Amino acid sequence: MTKESILQILNINKVLIKNTFNIDDSGIDKIRMFFKKEHKDFKDVIDSILLSDMNIGEKMVMYYLIGYDNGRRAKRLKTVVDK
């Protein structure tokens, strides 16, 4: 998971994410600030999401972004390995 990639996905799809998950600009800002913070490892990221005071829609967006980014990275790695 790369923070830069997740933040880029968030910026590109901001309107779609807001409409799909019914969150407002302040929710997008909370998500952006969350991913800009430093975390020790993946477990710390997940624990921080679970313990955060964000609403369920904002948490769902974060899980979506993490999954989407990991899927993209796995696809790139498979392409490199297959060559």
Secondary structure, DSSP 8 states (H G I E B T S, - for coil): --HHHHHHHHHHTHHHHHHHHT--HHHHHHHHHHHHS--SSHHHHHHHHHHS---HHHHHHHHHHHHHHHHHHHHHHHHHHH-
